[in-house]
Each structure stands twice: as structure tokens, then as C-alpha cells.
């Protein structure tokens, strides 16, 4: 400043301008600059406050970030609606759960979930067991704003080897192209949009230590198929998901208590002489309300492919059998209350012809291959309430009543096995110290097969 003043003074002497006028002009310029700097500082402070307000609003409006493969999955206890299929990740691959090791917007996010359970049987303690039931890793990649990849790798029962019951499986592996919210295309191995549990099965997001019987025995969760699908959501709350995929293989039916569990092919050298179709609709136009349904149908004999590959197997030549499964479901969440209900039913066409072949095969070979039912069904109703504790912690009591019959209709005058039908009452608590971590305890009463009565303990997490 002194140099500037000296320079102005010199200029004044050279030009004959009075020094006092120069000093006055300099002081006016300095004052003007100070006023401008002060105004800029005030503007920056106001902008910083505005940004802080916007960030606070966004954080308050956004639910807990879910693991990458369930970017739009629900949290239970009525906090986040169970409203979107796992496939929604494709349009949101940049979202990652806390602790994933990647910042928001990462092109290759990771996530996962796991659970450990203990089952204590009331009438026979020799059946008690503890199990690291599953550990799952999600890996995704965003190639561009439109194209992304989703995968899910699962390890069950802690150890997978030829001599153990554990297994390693690819639960999802598909590409997704997002045209807009109303139109998205997916191709690969993906989950079927049925019920609640099949798409959203992370332990912190469902009630009870064990997955419910209906969405395990009737809907074979976790059920995935290979194929192509189109899905999206509308501005008025209607979501859809339709496509063409691989289907069931009736020759792989191996459990009368869960007809479709062994016969869905999981894209493992899947028989594909015939493809299947599926479709689902869900409406969420009213806050807290979800109602929807789905249907899946396809030829399950595949031009007798199994027998043609191995003539030692049953011969279903001349028989074309179609497996169809459908469900309707609804959920209402309001002020901590959470009510949920589901009904599912499946049919096997030409079951009499199939069972005729199987019965003759069993007689001739001294085997006991499972016979196919003509129809099977199940339903449940569930209610829960979330009690807020300190911080994010909640305590969520619940009760569920369900009924299933996996041999509701049998052909050829066959009698069903009582072990394959039951009514089950489950009641318990879920404690969430955080929304992504849960400790569970419940009691299950089996009215038909009371030897299965048990107390369950569970620990689950997702990230």
C-alpha cells in the first residue's frame, strides 16, 4: 500500500495534481474494495449455509443405504417399504452400503450379507444345531450411466467340499440397460419377482430367524432363472417385470415337501428345449401400501431331455407337462405397524401320466423317486410393530401364522404324507442396534408335526 501511495504521489508531482486529492482517491478505492470483499464473504457464508441445509434434508429423506444387490430393498419394522426387486441395482450401481470400501458413485461397488442361526428343538435336543447358514458377497460394475452388471456369490453352511453339505452358488449374474425409469432391460441370471422373500432375503429385512415356510416350500426361494426381462416403474406407482427364462425340470423333482426346490435349474447346464415366461405387477401409489402378484409358467419335460441324455432315468416320452406358479401379496406399513400377507399356488399338468411312469420305474428298480403333485399351495399373514429405542436401535416384535400343503392334490388316488402339510405359528423379536444388523429370537409351533416345535436364535448383517 505504501508503494502504491508513493507511486500516486510521484504521479501527482509529475502532473501537478495535489497530493491530498490522490490520497482521497486512494482511500475511496480501498474502501470500495473492502466493501466488495465483505459482500463476497457474506455471499460465501450464505451459500455454505444453504448447502448445509440441502445436505441435511437429503440425509433426512434418504433411508439407510442397502447392500449393493438390494439397492431398493426394504428394511423391516416399517421403516423402509418393501417395494422394489433386487434388480433395481442395475440403475443404481453407484450406491454402496456403508463399510463397502468404496465411496458413493464408485463404478465397482461391493456389498454382502450373512447370518448365523441356532435351532433348539423342544422335544428332541439331539436335533439341535448351530449353523453359519450363509455368507454372500455382492459385486457390481457400472460400465456407463446406462449399462451395469450385478452379481451375487453365496457360500452356504460354512464349508463347501465333496464331503460336506455346504455349497458355493452364483445367485445372480446379469447385465442391465436402463433406458429410463419406466423401461429397463436385463439379461443373465436373475431373481424371479415373486412375493417378498425371494427378492429381499437379507436377514435384517425379514422377520424371524428362519425364512417363512410358504416362501421356501411353495415359492422356492432363493429362486433365479436365466433369461431376458423388461421392467420399470410408472409415475403413478405401478411397477412391472416381465420376461422369458429357463424353467423347471420335472425330472429333477426330489423333495415332496418342496416340489420346486430341486427342480429349478439355477442356470446349471439348464435344460432349455422349452422356455418359460413370467410376469409381475405391483402397485405402490399410496404411501405405505404395496399390493401385487406374479405368475410363472413353462414346459417342464423339455422333450424328454433327461432320459435322452441318460437312458437309466425314467422315460417321459410323449408327455408334455407344464408347471405354473402364481402368487398375490400385500403389505401395509404405517407409524411403526407392519402388516403383510401372501398366497401362492402351483400346479403340475399331466401329473397322473408323470406319476404313472415314476411308479412303474420305482417298482422295476426298487427306487423311491418322488411323485409329482397336481397342485400345492400355501399362505401366511404377519403383523409386527417397531419400538424405537435410542439412536437407530429398534425392537420389533412380530407374529406370523402360515399354512402350507405341498401335496394338496395327488393323482392316481395317492395319499399325501402328513409331513408335507402343516400350520405354523411363529412369534418373536428382532433387535436392531443398527438398521443393517439384527439379533433375532423366536418360537415356532407346528400344529401338524409337533416334533418340529423349536426355539430359534439368529444373528444377521448386511453391508
Secondary structure, DSSP 8 states (H G I E B T S, - for coil): -HHHHHHHHHHHHHHT--HHHHHHHHHHHHHHHHHHHHHHHHHHHHHHHHHHHHHHHHHHHS-----GGGTT--BTTTTB-----GGGGGGGTT---TTSSS-TT-SS-EEEEEEEEEEEESS-GGG-EEEEEEEEEEEEEESSSSEEEEEEEEEESS--STTSS-EEEEEEEEEEEEEETTEEEEEEEEE---TTTTT---GGGSSSSS--SIIIIIS-SS-EEEEEEEEEE-TTSEEEEEEEE--B-GGG---TTSTTTTTB-TTSS---SS-EEEEEEEE--STTEEEEEEEEEEESSGGGHHHHH-TTS---TT---EEEEEEEEEEEEETTEEEEEEEEEEEETTHHHHHHHHHHHHHHHT-------SEEEEEEEEEEEEEE-STT-EEEEEEEEEEEEEEEE-STT----GGGEEEEEEEEEEEEEETTEEEEEEEEEESS-GGG-EEEEEEEEE-
